[in-house]
Amino acid sequence: MNFVCQQSRLRGDVVIPGSKSHTIRAVALASLAPGVSRIEAPLDSGDARSSVRVFTAFGAKIECDADVWTVQGTGGELRTPDDVVDVGNSGTTVNIAMGAAALVRKGFTVLTGDHQIRRRPSGALLASLNDLGAWAESTRGNGCPPIVIRGRLKGGTTSIECKSSQYLTSLLINCPLADGDTVIKVPLLEEKPYVEMTLDWLARQGIKLDRTGLSEFRIPGRQNYKAFSRRIPADFSSATFFLCAGAIGDNDVTVRGLDLGDTQGDKAVIDYLKQMGAQIEVQPDGGIRVRPGNLKGCDLDLNATPDALPMMSVLACFAEGTTTLGNVANARIKETDRIATMRTELTKLGAKVIERPDGLVIEGGPLTGAAVDGHHDHRIAMAMAIAGCSLPGKTVVRTAESATITFPTFPDCMKQIGAQIHLLDR
């Protein structure tokens, strides 16, 4: 599928759907708990459905109604899946599932995914699961799925460098159910806000642990999760596209449904926009209105917000002067190498982009619509669609179907604020 975009004036309100990161954590914890949990206003997307598929394979019973997902949990007694488990395109799901597979008492679990998942490294997590008593191997010996895991987690001590926060999230969620106590040493941690999100979920569950900042965790084993009912907050990562869109041209966009008190790291995008000169108004009812200002380039550290890189790199093209998006080498191990991919695709529009090992340097200036490729990466495709709706000429974005991974209603939300965007077959 393609997004076909024409220059548009974007004005109006957008209600942001639920958080992917919260939804997947909710499915995992509800599945590990006993009894019945209710997940209200979940994100119903490809990635979230992957988590449902995986934990159903582990024995949870999950009913997905329109506004509420009901989960009959396993009480931590996961069954061996009947078949190979396909996580689709969901990196969060595959990493959390690796830890869950190490809790299964008998048999082997095989986890795989699409072509992007099969190139995403998880070797550091495999090593830690082996340290803690499980047996975990990559079938191709490269640290990437397909993965084969046999339990059971016994506890112990491990040291893990987390170029992806998902590795640590997996251990934090699953080690409380291990047979013994666990010590996790973390000499390197990228994407820290996602770990803070996980810790908030664990605190709400009453899980006991001691920690030294985010560098060492001591987790007693033989703990239990409990059934819960929780409404999923709206997704700041999805909101990024519309927050940034409001700052371009003559646009005026109000984003609704966000909670500024939530743990999601991508709420930092609001500060990025302020630094670049956008006009931000937080309304009494919680809406966040964004209008263009005199956008100027600046230096931004995106280490905690790698998912914001695609859209921030588009926005940088509309700012006066030079923008540096740095300290975000972790963006290279997402669905695509987002640093290299954004350089390639923005260059097709006429942008001046320099690629660095840890980010991009972008010189603002005029762009023109062109044919570009989303590379089957949902955030690349959506960012390029925002660009296309801001440029003269026609922009065609290939692999637009990837947006359904996290934001199935993206084209509808765009149209309701005036975007000339169409989703068409190739």
N, C-alpha and C positions, 0 to 999 in steps of 0.2 A: 504494500500500500504506500501511497505518497500523500504528504501534505502539499497542497497547491495553495500558495499564499500570495496575496496582493497587498500593496501598501494600504494601511488602514489607520483610522484614528480610534484608539481604544479608550472607551469611557464607560464607567459604570461599576457595579458591584459584582464580586465573585465570591461564592461560598466554597471554601476549601474542604475537600474530603478528609477522612481520617488518616492518621499517621501510619505509614507502612511499618516503621520500626516498632511502634507501640503495639500494633495489631499482631505482628509475628511473635513478640514477647508474650502477649496475652494468650495466644493459642498455645505456645509452649508451656507456660506455667499452668494454665487450666488443664492441659493434658497430663501434666505431672502430678496434679493435685487429686485428691479423692473427691467424690461428689460432683455436683453440677455447678458449673460456672456460667455466667452470662457476660458476653462481650458486646457492649452496646455501641452502635455507630462505628463498626469496624470498617476498614478500607477493604472493599471488595474488588480485588485486582489480581493480576496474574501471580505476583509474588506472595500475596496473602493466601491465595488458594493453594499455592505450593506448600505452605506451612500446614494447611488443613490436610492436604493429601499425605504429607509425611507423618504427621502425628496420628492420623487415622490408621496408617500402616503399623504404627507402634501400639495400637489397641484402643486409642481414644475414640469416643463416639461423638461426632460433631455434626450439628444441624445448622445450616447456614440460611437463615431467613433474611428478609430484606434489610431489617435494621438491627437485628440481634442474632448473634451466633451463640448457640448453646452447646456447651462442652461437658460430656460425661467423662471425667478424668480416669486415669489408671491407678491413682494412688502411688505412683512411682514404680509400679510393677509393669514395665513395658514388655510387650511380646515381641518375638522375632518376626520381622516382616515376612510375608509369604513370597515376596518377589523382590527384584531390584527396585529401589525407591528412587523415583525421578523428582528432583527438586526444581525442574524447569530452569528458570533464569535467576533464581533467588540465592544470592550469596549469603545473606543473613540466615536463611533457612538451612542451607547445607552445613554451615559451621555450627549452629546450635544443634542440629540433628546429629552431628558427629559426636558431640558430648552425650546426647541422649542415647545413642546407639551403644555407648560404652557402659550404660546402666543395665542393658539387657542381660539377663542371667545366663541364657543359653543361646547357642547358635551364632551365626554371622549376619551382619547387616551390610548390604552393598548400596552405596549412595552414588548417584550420578546426576547429570543434568545436561543442559544444552551445550552447544559448542563454546559459548563464552564461559560457562561454569567449568568446563573441562580444561580451561587454561588459567583458572584463578588459583593461585597457590594457597595451600593450607598446611604446608609441611611443618610449620612451627607448632600448630595445634596437634597434628599427628604425633609429634615428638613428645609433647606434654601428656597426651593421653597414654602413651606408652610408659612414660615416667610414673604415671599414677595407677598402673596396674592393668590397663586394658591392652589389647593388641590391635594396632591400627596401621594400615599400609595403603599407599597409593598403588593401584594396579599397574601403572606405567612407571612407577619408581621416580616420578617427578614432583611429588608433593601435591598434585592436583587430582580432582576426581577423574575417574571413578575411584572410590575409597571403599575398602573392606575393613570392618571393625568387629571385634569380638570383645565382650565385657569380661571381667567387670571392674569398674573403678573401685580401687581399694583405698585410695588416698596416698599421701606421701608428700614429697617436695618436688617442685618443678620450677624451672626458670624459662620464661618465654618472652621473646621479642615480638611485639604486636604491631606489625606494619598495618594490620587491620584490627580495629577494635573488636571485631566479631570473634576473634580467637579468645580474648579474655571474657567477653560476654558468655560464650559457650561454657567456659570453665566455671564462671561464677554461678550460672544457672544450674549446672548439673552436679558440681562437686558437693553441695550440701546433701545430696542423696547418696554419696559414696559410702562404702563400708567403714571407712576411717577418716581421720582428719587430714586436711590438705593445706599445704603452704604453697602459695603461688608468688614467685618473684618476677617482677616486670621491669627489666632494665630499659625497655623502649616501649612507648605507647603512643600511637597516633589516634586521632579522632576521639579525644577524651570525653566529649559530651555524651557520646553513645554509651560509654561505660557508666557515666553518672546516671543515665536513664535506667540502665540495668540495675544499678544499686538502689535506685528509688523503688523499682518494682520489688526487689528483695526485701527492702525495709518495710514496705506495705504488707508483705507476706510474713513478717516476723522472723525472717531468717537471721541467724546469728553469725556474725563474722567480725573479726578485728582487722584493721588495716592501717598501714602507714601511708597516708595519702593514697596515691594510685600506684605505688611502687611495690607494695607487698601486702598479701592477703592471707589471713589464717582463718580457715573455714572448718568448723566442726562437721563431721559426717553424721549420718543417720538422722538427719532432720527431715521435716515433712513440709510440703506446701499445703495450702488450704484453698477451698473453693472460694470464689469471689464474684462480685458483680462490679463492672467498671465501664464507664463511657470512654471511648478512645478520643484523645485530643486530635484536633486538625493538624495536618502535616505541613510543617514549615518548609520542608524540602520542596514539596509541590507548590507552596505559596511563593517560593523564590521567583518562579517564572512571572507571576503576575505582579509581585512587588517591583521587580526590575522593569517590567513592561510599563508600569506607571511612570517611570522616570525618563522615558524616551519620547522625543518629539513633542507633540502636543497632547499627549495622553493624560488621563486622569482616572486612576483605578483605585477602588476601595476593596480591600481583601477582608473577608469576614470569617469568623469561626476560630481564629487563633487565640491561644492562651499564652500571653507573654511570661507567665510564671512557670511554664512547662520546662522540662529539662532538655528539649531538643536543641542541638547545637546550631542548626541553621537559622534560628532566630537572630543570630549575629548578622545575617544579611541586612537587617534593618540598620544596624550600625554602619555597615559597609556603604549603604546608600547615603546615609547622612555624611560620611566622610567625603563622598564624591560630590555632594552638593544637592542631592535630591531633597524635595520638600516632603517631610513626613509628618502626618497628623494622626495621633492616636485618639480616636473618638470616644466619647463617654460610654457608648454601647460596645466598645471593644474593637470596632472596625479600624483598620489601618489604611489611611488614604495616602497615596503616593502620587505626587505630581512632579513634572520636570523642574529642575533648577538649572543653575549654570554648572553642568556636570564637568568636573575636572578629574584628570587622572591622579592616582595616588598609589602608594605601596600598601598591599593588603596581604596579610598572613592567613592563608586558607587551610592550615594544617588541621584545624578542628572541623572544617566544613568542606571536605573534598567534593561533596555532591553539588556544591554551589559553583564549582569551577566552570562548567559549561555556560551557565547563564551569566555569570559575572564576566566571563571573557567576551560574550556578546555585548554586554553593557559597556565594557571598556572601549569598544569601537565607536561608541557615540559620545565619549567624553573628550574634552579638549586636553591635549597633551598625552603623556605616557602613563600607563597603568602597569604595575608589576603585581602579578598574582604569584606569590612565592610560598616556600616551605610546604609544598603540597605534592611531593613525589608519590604519596600514597594514592593519588588520583590515577596513577599508571596501572594499578591492579584492580580497577573496577571492571564494569562490563566491557569496556575497551580501555586502551591507554588514552585516557581523556586529554592528556596534555598534547600528545602527538596528533590525536584526531581533531581537536579544536583548532590547532594550527593549520592543519590541512584544509578543513572545511571553511574556516573564516578567510583563508587566503583566496579561495574560489570566489568569495564575494568582494575581493579587492582589499582586504584588511592587511595591515602591516604588522606581522606577528613574528616574534623571535621565540623559539623554543629553548628553554633551559632545562637542566636535569630535574629541577624541582618546581617548574612552573612555566609561566608565559610572561613575555613583555609585549604590550600591545600599544600601538600608536593610534590614537583616534583619528578618524578621517572619513571621507565619503565612501559608501559602499553601494553596490548595485545587485539586484536580485540575480540569481543564477541557480543552476541545478547543483544540489549538494546531497550528501549521504549521511544518514543518521547512524550507520554502522550497527544497526540492531541494538542501539543503546538508547533507552528511553529518555535519558536526560539530554543527550546530544540532539535527538530528534526534536524534542520540545523547545530547546534553546534556539535551534536553527529556525523553527517555525516562528518564534517571537521575532527573530531577526528578519525573516521574510516579510512579516506583516509591518515592518518598519522601514522597508526599502522600496525605492522605485523599481518598476519592472516586476516580473514574475519570479518567485522562488519555488522550486520544487524540492521537497525533502523526502528522500527515499527512506524506506524501512520505518515509516510512520506508525505502523502497527505496534511497534515496541512500546509506545506510550501506555498501552494497556497494562504493562507490567506494574505500574504504580499509579497511573492517573487515567483511567478509562474514559472519564468525562472531559478530558482536556479540550478536544475540539469544540464541544458544546459550550464549555465555559468561555472559550475564546469568542465564539460567535455571539454570545449574549452580551459581550461588551463591544461589539462592532467589528470584529475581525473578519476580513474576507479570506476565509480559510476553508478548504474543502478536502475531505479524505477520499481519495480516488484509487481504484485499482491501477496497477502499473499498466 
